[in-house]
Amino acid sequence: MKKYEEGVVSKYQLINVAARRCRQLRSGATPRIQYSRSKNFARIALEEVKAGKVGFEQLAVPARQTVDDSEGLPVGL
């Protein structure tokens, strides 16, 4: 599997992490890198992810449950 940045394992995860950081920057958060070639918040967010300055946590996927037809109670798969 290709590794995009430190800890990021897919391009979709990279985009999600950078997008959330971009929203924080637009809301007034201070950039975590001192020098950036761009004033664009999206570019700064991607540079922060690349530099390992943005932490994130990957949550576990909850177990799927179905409903037992006889009693209407959830049953683990």
Backbone as a printed PyTorch tensor [residue, N CA C, xyz], in Angstrom:
tensor([[[  0.8470,  -1.1770,   0.0000],
         [  0.0000,   0.0000,   0.0000],
         [  0.9000,   1.2510,   0.0000]],

        [[  0.5730,   2.2030,  -0.8320],
         [  1.3480,   3.4330,  -0.9220],
         [  1.0760,   4.3010,   0.3010]],

        [[  2.1310,   4.8570,   0.8740],
         [  1.9870,   5.7340,   2.0270],
         [  2.1670,   7.1710,   1.5430]],

        [[  1.1710,   8.0040,   1.7420],
         [  1.1970,   9.3590,   1.1990],
         [  2.0140,  10.3160,   2.0570]],

        [[  1.7190,  10.3980,   3.3040],
         [  2.4570,  11.2320,   4.2460],
         [  2.6000,  10.4300,   5.5330]],

        [[  3.2530,  10.9630,   6.5070],
         [  3.4510,  10.2530,   7.7670],
         [  2.1150,   9.8850,   8.4020]],

        [[  1.8240,   8.5960,   8.4850],
         [  0.5930,   8.1350,   9.1140],
         [ -0.6200,   8.1130,   8.2080]],

        [[ -0.5470,   8.7620,   7.0570],
         [ -1.6810,   8.8050,   6.1360],
         [ -1.5180,   7.6610,   5.1370]],

        [[ -2.5240,   6.8100,   5.0480],
         [ -2.3830,   5.6180,   4.2170],
         [ -3.1750,   5.6740,   2.9090]],

        [[ -4.0350,   6.6610,   2.7220],
         [ -4.7700,   6.7590,   1.4590],
         [ -4.9370,   8.2200,   1.0680]],

        [[ -5.1630,   8.4430,  -0.2090],
         [ -5.3380,   9.8160,  -0.6780],
         [ -6.6170,  10.4210,  -0.1170]],

        [[ -7.6150,   9.5900,   0.1620],
         [ -8.8760,  10.0820,   0.7290],
         [ -8.6650,  10.5580,   2.1720]],

        [[ -7.8790,   9.8190,   2.9090],
         [ -7.5650,  10.2190,   4.2860],
         [ -6.7390,  11.5100,   4.2810]],

        [[ -5.7940,  11.6270,   3.3670],
         [ -4.9860,  12.8420,   3.2410],
         [ -5.8720,  14.0480,   2.9860]],

        [[ -6.8270,  13.9210,   2.0810],
         [ -7.7230,  15.0270,   1.7510],
         [ -8.6040,  15.3860,   2.9410]],

        [[ -9.1140,  14.3810,   3.6560],
         [ -9.9650,  14.6500,   4.8190],
         [ -9.2020,  15.3680,   5.9200]],

        [[ -7.9890,  14.9200,   6.2080],
         [ -7.1810,  15.5590,   7.2560],
         [ -6.8490,  16.9960,   6.8590]],

        [[ -6.4220,  17.1980,   5.6200],
         [ -6.0700,  18.5420,   5.1560],
         [ -7.2980,  19.4570,   5.1190]],

        [[ -8.4570,  18.9310,   4.7390],
         [ -9.6700,  19.7500,   4.6700],
         [-10.0900,  20.2210,   6.0600]],

        [[-10.0020,  19.3270,   7.0360],
         [-10.3480,  19.7340,   8.4080],
         [ -9.3790,  20.7950,   8.9250]],

        [[ -8.0900,  20.6260,   8.6150],
         [ -7.0990,  21.6090,   9.0470],
         [ -7.3110,  22.9390,   8.3170]],

        [[ -7.6950,  22.8800,   7.0580],
         [ -7.9700,  24.0850,   6.2830],
         [ -9.1170,  24.8720,   6.9120]],

        [[-10.1660,  24.1630,   7.3460],
         [-11.2860,  24.8430,   8.0260],
         [-10.8160,  25.5290,   9.3080]],

        [[ -9.9290,  24.8720,  10.0360],
         [ -9.3970,  25.4740,  11.2630],
         [ -8.6100,  26.7350,  10.9390]],

        [[ -7.8010,  26.6940,   9.8870],
         [ -7.0100,  27.8650,   9.4930],
         [ -7.9160,  29.0160,   9.0650]],

        [[ -8.9740,  28.7080,   8.3070],
         [ -9.9190,  29.7450,   7.8900],
         [-10.6420,  30.3580,   9.0770]],

        [[-10.7950,  29.5790,  10.1550],
         [-11.4850,  30.0710,  11.3520],
         [-10.5830,  30.9110,  12.2360]],

        [[ -9.3040,  31.0100,  11.8880],
         [ -8.4020,  31.8630,  12.6530],
         [ -7.2920,  31.1330,  13.3880]],

        [[ -7.1570,  29.8320,  13.2110],
         [ -6.0740,  29.0910,  13.8650],
         [ -4.7300,  29.5470,  13.3070]],

        [[ -3.7160,  29.5030,  14.1350],
         [ -2.3760,  29.8920,  13.6990],
         [ -1.7120,  28.7400,  12.9410]],

        [[ -1.0570,  29.0340,  11.8380],
         [ -0.3550,  27.9800,  11.1090],
         [  0.7410,  27.3530,  11.9710]],

        [[  0.9540,  26.0610,  11.8000],
         [  1.9570,  25.3370,  12.5860],
         [  3.2990,  25.2780,  11.8840]],

        [[  3.3800,  25.8230,  10.6830],
         [  4.6600,  25.9320,   9.9890],
         [  4.9900,  27.4150,   9.8940]],

        [[  6.2670,  27.7360,   9.9960],
         [  6.6550,  29.1460,  10.0270],
         [  6.7150,  29.7830,   8.6470]],

        [[  7.1280,  29.0030,   7.6630],
         [  7.2890,  29.5730,   6.3300],
         [  6.5000,  28.7550,   5.3200]],

        [[  5.7380,  29.4340,   4.5300],
         [  5.0120,  28.7810,   3.4520],
         [  5.1020,  29.6620,   2.2160]],

        [[  5.2300,  29.0350,   1.0700],
         [  5.2970,  29.7890,  -0.1800],
         [  3.9560,  30.3960,  -0.5390]],

        [[  2.8980,  29.8580,   0.0360],
         [  1.5490,  30.2480,  -0.3600],
         [  0.7950,  30.9010,   0.7960]],

        [[ -0.1710,  31.7040,   0.4480],
         [ -1.0990,  32.2730,   1.4340],
         [ -2.4150,  31.4980,   1.4300]],

        [[ -2.5210,  30.5200,   0.5240],
         [ -3.7110,  29.7050,   0.3880],
         [ -3.8130,  28.7310,   1.5660]],

        [[ -4.9560,  28.7370,   2.2630],
         [ -5.1210,  27.8900,   3.4390],
         [ -5.0440,  26.4010,   3.1110]],

        [[ -5.5530,  26.0010,   1.9580],
         [ -5.5030,  24.5880,   1.5680],
         [ -4.0590,  24.1400,   1.3660]],

        [[ -3.2600,  24.9650,   0.7250],
         [ -1.8510,  24.6470,   0.4970],
         [ -1.0930,  24.5750,   1.8180]],

        [[ -1.3630,  25.5250,   2.7080],
         [ -0.7120,  25.5260,   4.0250],
         [ -1.0870,  24.2610,   4.7950]],

        [[ -2.3610,  23.8720,   4.7380],
         [ -2.8130,  22.6690,   5.4400],
         [ -2.1050,  21.4310,   4.9020]],

        [[ -1.9620,  21.3130,   3.5900],
         [ -1.2540,  20.1720,   3.0120],
         [  0.2200,  20.1660,   3.4160]],

        [[  0.8420,  21.3440,   3.4660],
         [  2.2340,  21.4260,   3.8890],
         [  2.3900,  21.0170,   5.3540]],

        [[  1.4140,  21.3760,   6.1920],
         [  1.4480,  20.9820,   7.5950],
         [  1.3250,  19.4670,   7.7490]],

        [[  0.4470,  18.8610,   6.9660],
         [  0.3000,  17.4030,   7.0170],
         [  1.5980,  16.7440,   6.5630]],

        [[  2.1860,  17.2490,   5.4840],
         [  3.4350,  16.6920,   4.9640],
         [  4.5670,  16.8090,   5.9830]],

        [[  4.5880,  17.9120,   6.7400],
         [  5.6300,  18.1260,   7.7380],
         [  5.3650,  17.3540,   9.0320]],

        [[  4.2110,  16.7070,   9.1250],
         [  3.8950,  15.9460,  10.3330],
         [  3.4470,  16.8180,  11.4940]],

        [[  2.9910,  18.0250,  11.2040],
         [  2.5700,  18.9720,  12.2440],
         [  1.0970,  18.8320,  12.6180]],

        [[  0.3470,  18.0400,  11.8550],
         [ -1.0830,  17.8680,  12.1140],
         [ -1.3100,  16.4500,  12.6220]],

        [[ -1.8010,  16.3540,  13.8370],
         [ -2.0920,  15.0450,  14.3980],
         [ -3.5240,  14.6430,  14.1040]],

        [[ -3.7510,  13.3630,  13.9500],
         [ -5.1040,  12.8620,  13.7380],
         [ -5.1700,  11.4540,  14.2910]],

        [[ -6.3740,  11.0100,  14.5170],
         [ -6.6000,   9.6930,  15.0820],
         [ -7.5930,   8.9560,  14.1910]],

        [[ -7.2410,   7.7440,  13.8130],
         [ -8.1430,   6.9450,  13.0010],
         [ -9.0060,   6.1160,  13.9460]],

        [[-10.3120,   6.3160,  13.8750],
         [-11.2320,   5.6230,  14.7660],
         [-11.5320,   4.2280,  14.2420]],

        [[-11.7930,   3.3200,  15.1670],
         [-12.1370,   1.9550,  14.7920],
         [-13.5550,   1.9250,  14.2180]],

        [[-13.7690,   1.0660,  13.2790],
         [-15.0920,   0.9110,  12.6700],
         [-15.9430,   0.0600,  13.6100]],

        [[-17.1130,   0.5470,  14.0120],
         [-17.9560,  -0.2420,  14.9180],
         [-18.4840,  -1.5000,  14.2270]],

        [[-18.7310,  -2.5220,  15.0300],
         [-19.2540,  -3.7790,  14.4940],
         [-20.6660,  -3.5670,  13.9600]],

        [[-20.9810,  -4.2080,  12.8500],
         [-22.3180,  -4.0990,  12.2730],
         [-23.2860,  -4.9350,  13.0910]],

        [[-24.4920,  -4.4700,  13.1870],
         [-25.5180,  -5.2120,  13.9090],
         [-26.7460,  -5.3490,  13.0300]],

        [[-27.4290,  -6.4640,  13.1930],
         [-28.7070,  -6.6530,  12.5100],
         [-29.7670,  -6.8360,  13.5860]],

        [[-30.9990,  -6.7500,  13.1980],
         [-32.1010,  -6.8880,  14.1500],
         [-32.6780,  -8.2900,  14.0270]],

        [[-32.8270,  -8.9510,  15.1680],
         [-33.4400, -10.2780,  15.2180],
         [-34.9320, -10.1020,  14.9530]],

        [[-35.4620, -10.7530,  13.9200],
         [-36.8650, -10.6000,  13.5300],
         [-37.8320, -11.1000,  14.5990]],

        [[-37.4270, -12.1070,  15.3620],
         [-38.3620, -12.6810,  16.3260],
         [-38.6100, -11.7750,  17.5180]],

        [[-37.5550, -11.0590,  17.9850],
         [-37.7260, -10.2350,  19.1870],
         [-37.4160,  -8.7570,  18.9620]],

        [[-36.8930,  -8.3990,  17.8140],
         [-36.6000,  -7.0120,  17.5200],
         [-35.3610,  -6.4770,  18.2390]],

        [[-34.4750,  -7.3600,  18.7010],
         [-33.2820,  -6.9510,  19.4180],
         [-32.0710,  -7.0080,  18.4770]],

        [[-31.0810,  -6.1050,  18.6690],
         [-29.8990,  -6.1330,  17.8220],
         [-29.0950,  -7.4150,  18.0750]],

        [[-28.5560,  -7.9670,  16.9990],
         [-27.7520,  -9.1750,  17.0810],
         [-26.4150,  -8.8590,  16.4090]],

        [[-25.2950,  -9.1060,  17.1110],
         [-23.9720,  -8.8740,  16.5210],
         [-23.6820,  -9.8790,  15.4360]],

        [[-22.9960,  -9.4280,  14.3770],
         [-22.6560, -10.3320,  13.2700],
         [-21.3950, -11.0650,  13.5410]]])
